[in-house]
Amino acid sequence: MTTYSIAHAMLRTIWNALDGAPDALAAVRLSGQGDLPSVFATSDLAQASVAAAGLALAGLVQSDGAAPAEVVCDRRLAAMWFSGSLRPQGWAPPPLWDAVAGDYRAADGWIRLHTNASHHRAAALAALGLDARQATREEVGQAVARWKAGELETAVVAQGGCAAQMRSQAQWATHAQGAAVAAEALVARQGVEAAAQPSGSIDPRRPLAGVRVLDLTRVLAGPTATRWLAGFGAQVLRIDPACWEEPGVVPEMTLGKRCAGLDLRQRADLACLEDLLRRADVLVHGYRADALERLGLGVQRRRELNPALVDVALNAYGWSGPWAQRRGFDSLVQMSSGIAEAGMRAAASDKPVPLPVQALDHATGYLMAAAAVRGLTLRRIAGEGSQYRLSLARTAQLLADHPAASGLAGLAPETPVDLHPHLEQTVWGPARRLRAPLSVGQAEMAWDHPASPLRSARPEWL
């Protein structure tokens, strides 16, 4: 295959899932070269997902009567953004992983424990009979070795934690959840009748200026989507509860956003969120499927508050099947779906070999951003609201369907030229960002706010 043939194939698949017109693909120019080291076409997924978001944005601009805009996506920079865009100058962010998070050998295979959140750590160690405050990685390993992987996975999940047994692709295909995910759409949309929205002209240089995005997401897919939307001018307001922290990724993922806090168990805070929702254009949320329902903010209530809302929802393991309510993260889905096992076999390794980046998170994030913009376009054209559903597991299937081409060169090392000249002044210290991997006609990615701490702003629209 040629350098871009897999990326083009993936882009066609994504664009078709977004109900895009096939002839719009002619506006896309894929540039750059190089591949992340992976048994799957990870760099192609990076380029295709970023380009799909750009193509959706070009369609929004064109809906205002503009000529079709060229969408240019750089393969190498897109793959680099999948690893991380932030380059701190003279300081370092906290570690990405908790000390006991990771892969462990069980009695009959491998299992991954995800313990970055304190309550997930407590749940996993409770299942193992260990003290969450004092247990060492060595003690965790010794305890895990006494369990069968599937039984420990069940026990951790029952405690409210996050774990995944390593399965092969063949095992996942015959698993009830794997079969359910395989039957789902990559991007599922349901249209909703709504009154037409007043629509001013679109600035082709900042196409999302004036768009209000309410962000109820956590690491990393949802924040990737809303960071991208902010990069083209959207006003993004992220809401977190007081108990949630993700210090290792906040400087990376809050770029361009204002971050506020609400306790949705409190009536006044829930009323505040409902007021924000009434005046939002887009809602992006990554709570488990039943969480908003239990808070009284289910689909019907959201539609009552804002019939024309573009509602974009994410979960880990899909929207049907026995695991539809299961907590999950990119690294766990890689273990469940056979990606880590395929990497292990290809590398002739004695332990799981995941993707070199959290590609399921990042790719799904760009697909969510593309869905949000497609929803805005359809609302502008037809006066419709939209509800979109995506999952990490369904994105994993897209990647698993595309093995990497052989004989392609790796990514060239990063150089100072790859960094944007702007110095981002964050509360943690100055930072540089990678140059953006995408342009859409006159629109270049740029952010109006530096990265900021969680709960550092008021929960209000500007």
Summary of the structure (lengths in Angstrom):
residues: 462
radius of gyration: 21.3
end to end distance: 49.0
largest distance: 65.0
contacts: 1659
relative contact order: 0.20
helix: 39%
strand: 18%
